[in-house]
Amino acid sequence: MCFSSNALELQAYSFTEKINKGSRYKLVRIDFLGDTSVKVDSDTTLASQLKHISDLPLIKKVLLEDADGKQYHIEPNELGLQFSNGKLTYKQYLLAKRNGSRNLLLYTMGFTGIFILMAGTFIGYFL
């Protein structure tokens, strides 16, 4: 199976565009991997602002601002899209993000434990 080498970058860019179009908040800045960022102008489209970047780096975070001036850092993924559309509060977004990371860690540890147990069983069986 082949896929583009910049599939992750394109997916993050796609989520960023969806966040920009359907958001209740104003898109202020886009932070890229490697400590670079681009301030977003609300008068022009996102594609025209990013066209000067030849090799699109991975979008790490998006900075949103509400009408009161409060700023929110979100990741360009499904959870970030749900927050920007108003389906989640910022607390719910952070909690869901933390739970996802915790579940990934627990699954990794569980599969590693099962693998070690199976390896020990096979070694004990064949020796």
C-alpha distance (Angstrom), angle and dihedral (degrees) to the residues before:
residue distance angle dihedral
M1 . . .
C2 3.78 . .
F3 3.74 127.1 .
S4 3.74 135.0 170.6
S5 3.77 115.7 -79.9
N6 3.79 89.8 -129.4
A7 3.81 96.9 48.8
L8 3.81 93.3 123.0
E9 3.80 91.7 50.6
L10 3.80 91.3 49.8
Q11 3.81 92.2 48.5
A12 3.81 92.1 50.4
Y13 3.81 89.7 47.0
S14 3.82 90.2 50.0
F15 3.81 92.2 51.4
T16 3.81 89.8 47.0
E17 3.80 90.6 54.5
K18 3.81 91.0 48.3
I19 3.81 89.8 49.5
N20 3.80 90.2 49.7
K21 3.82 94.4 49.2
G22 3.80 101.5 41.9
S23 3.76 102.8 29.5
R24 3.78 128.6 123.9
Y25 3.80 86.0 -151.0
K26 3.79 133.8 66.6
L27 3.81 115.9 -106.7
V28 3.81 106.0 -127.6
R29 3.81 107.9 167.7
I30 3.79 142.0 0.0
D31 3.82 117.3 -144.7
F32 3.80 117.2 -154.8
L33 3.77 130.3 -160.4
G34 3.79 108.6 -86.5
D35 3.80 98.4 43.8
T36 3.79 96.9 -77.8
S37 3.76 122.7 131.0
V38 3.79 140.4 -179.4
K39 3.78 124.0 -147.9
V40 3.78 110.4 -135.7
D41 3.78 121.1 -132.3
S42 3.80 112.7 -147.9
D43 3.82 93.2 -146.7
T44 3.82 96.9 65.0
T45 3.78 133.5 48.4
L46 3.77 123.3 -96.2
A47 3.81 92.7 -119.2
S48 3.80 92.7 56.0
Q49 3.80 91.5 49.6
L50 3.80 93.6 51.0
K51 3.82 98.5 41.1
H52 3.82 92.1 91.5
I53 3.83 88.5 65.0
S54 3.81 104.7 87.3
D55 3.82 98.7 -167.1
L56 3.81 107.6 34.9
P57 3.83 107.9 -136.4
L58 3.79 122.5 -147.8
I59 3.79 113.1 -78.2
K60 3.80 106.5 -126.7
K61 3.81 103.5 178.9
V62 3.77 140.7 -1.7
L63 3.79 122.3 -144.6
L64 3.80 115.1 -142.9
E65 3.79 127.9 -174.8
D66 3.80 128.5 -158.9
A67 3.81 127.5 -146.7
D68 3.82 91.2 -89.9
G69 3.81 92.5 55.5
K70 3.82 96.1 -106.8
Q71 3.80 111.2 145.1
Y72 3.80 128.2 -143.1
H73 3.81 127.5 -165.2
I74 3.80 111.4 -149.8
E75 3.78 135.8 167.3
P76 3.81 119.2 -116.9
N77 3.80 97.8 -111.1
E78 3.80 139.2 99.7
L79 3.81 93.6 -73.6
G80 3.80 91.4 49.9
L81 3.79 89.8 49.9
Q82 3.80 91.4 51.4
F83 3.81 90.5 50.4
S84 3.79 93.3 48.6
N85 3.81 91.1 50.4
G86 3.80 91.2 52.3
K87 3.81 97.1 -111.2
L88 3.82 91.2 117.8
T89 3.78 132.6 35.4
Y90 3.79 118.2 -129.9
K91 3.82 90.3 -105.1
Q92 3.81 90.7 52.3
Y93 3.81 89.9 47.5
L94 3.81 92.4 52.7
L95 3.82 92.0 44.9
A96 3.82 92.9 50.0
K97 3.81 90.7 47.4
R98 3.82 91.4 50.4
N99 3.82 92.1 46.7
G100 3.80 90.8 50.9
S101 3.80 91.6 52.6
R102 3.80 91.6 46.3
N103 3.81 92.5 49.7
L104 3.80 91.2 50.0
L105 3.80 90.5 52.1
L106 3.81 92.8 47.4
Y107 3.81 93.1 48.7
T108 3.80 91.3 48.9
M109 3.79 92.0 50.1
G110 3.81 91.2 46.2
F111 3.80 94.5 50.8
T112 3.81 90.8 45.4
G113 3.82 90.2 51.9
I114 3.80 92.1 49.0
F115 3.80 90.7 48.8
I116 3.82 92.1 50.4
L117 3.81 90.8 47.1
M118 3.82 91.6 50.0
A119 3.81 91.7 46.6
G120 3.81 90.6 51.1
T121 3.80 90.6 48.6
F122 3.80 92.6 50.4
I123 3.81 92.3 47.0
G124 3.81 91.0 49.1
Y125 3.81 91.1 47.6
F126 3.79 96.2 50.5
L127 3.83 97.6 41.5
